[in-house]
Amino acid sequence: MNQISAYAELFKSYTDNARKIVARIQEHYQHVTIHDLLTSVSFGVATRTQPDQNLVTIMKQAEDLMYENKKGIPRTFKSSWPSLK
């Protein structure tokens, strides 16, 4: 295994561990409510896959993934808000 593929494997394991942590956090907050409103959390996970990758680029990837994941969260605010009749 060359140095670059060893590096990629190392960061793959970091990504896998980060995703496991995110899944545990999301599972914990899945049923949390505040004043009868269901909460949600959104994460984006990105890690360096090349030795020369810029940290700002990686953070941007994580942020983009967070917003992409946020799109998939159902909007419960409207459905759980009491009617004002």
C-alpha positions as CSV (number, residue, x, y, z in Angstrom):
1,M,0.0,0.0,0.0
2,N,1.5,3.3,-1.0
3,Q,1.5,6.4,1.2
4,I,-1.4,8.1,-0.5
5,S,-3.7,5.0,-0.3
6,A,-2.8,4.5,3.3
7,Y,-3.6,8.2,3.9
8,A,-7.0,7.7,2.2
9,E,-7.8,4.7,4.3
10,L,-7.0,6.5,7.5
11,F,-9.3,9.4,6.6
12,K,-12.0,6.9,5.5
13,S,-12.0,5.5,9.0
14,Y,-12.3,9.1,10.4
15,T,-15.3,9.7,8.1
16,D,-16.9,6.4,9.1
17,N,-16.4,7.2,12.8
18,A,-17.8,10.8,12.3
19,R,-20.9,9.4,10.6
20,K,-21.4,6.9,13.5
21,I,-21.2,9.8,16.0
22,V,-23.6,11.9,14.0
23,A,-26.1,9.0,13.8
24,R,-26.0,8.6,17.6
25,I,-26.6,12.3,18.1
26,Q,-29.5,12.4,15.6
27,E,-31.0,9.3,17.2
28,H,-30.8,11.0,20.6
29,Y,-32.5,14.2,19.4
30,Q,-35.1,12.4,17.2
31,H,-37.8,12.6,19.8
32,V,-36.8,15.8,21.7
33,T,-39.5,18.4,21.9
34,I,-39.4,22.0,23.2
35,H,-42.8,23.4,24.0
36,D,-44.5,20.6,22.1
37,L,-42.3,21.4,19.0
38,L,-40.3,18.5,17.6
39,T,-36.6,19.5,17.2
40,S,-34.2,18.4,14.5
41,V,-30.5,18.6,14.0
42,S,-28.5,18.5,10.8
43,F,-24.9,17.6,10.2
44,G,-22.4,17.5,7.4
45,V,-19.4,15.3,7.5
46,A,-16.3,15.8,5.4
47,T,-12.7,14.8,5.9
48,R,-9.5,15.3,4.1
49,T,-9.0,12.7,1.4
50,Q,-5.8,14.1,-0.1
51,P,-2.8,15.3,1.9
52,D,-2.8,18.7,0.2
53,Q,-6.5,19.5,0.7
54,N,-7.2,22.9,2.1
55,L,-9.1,23.0,5.5
56,V,-11.4,25.7,4.3
57,T,-12.5,23.6,1.3
58,I,-13.2,20.6,3.6
59,M,-15.3,22.8,5.9
60,K,-17.2,24.1,2.9
61,Q,-17.9,20.6,1.8
62,A,-19.2,19.7,5.3
63,E,-21.4,22.9,5.3
64,D,-22.8,22.0,1.9
65,L,-23.6,18.5,3.1
66,M,-25.3,19.9,6.2
67,Y,-27.6,22.1,4.2
68,E,-28.3,19.2,1.8
69,N,-29.2,17.0,4.7
70,K,-31.3,19.8,6.2
71,K,-33.5,19.7,3.0
72,G,-34.4,16.1,3.9
73,I,-35.7,16.9,7.4
74,P,-39.5,17.2,7.4
75,R,-40.9,20.6,8.5
76,T,-42.8,19.7,11.6
77,F,-43.3,23.3,12.8
78,K,-46.3,23.9,10.7
79,S,-47.9,20.6,11.4
80,S,-47.3,20.8,15.2
81,W,-48.3,24.4,15.7
82,P,-51.7,24.8,17.4
83,S,-54.4,26.2,15.2
84,L,-55.2,29.9,15.9
85,K,-58.9,29.7,15.2
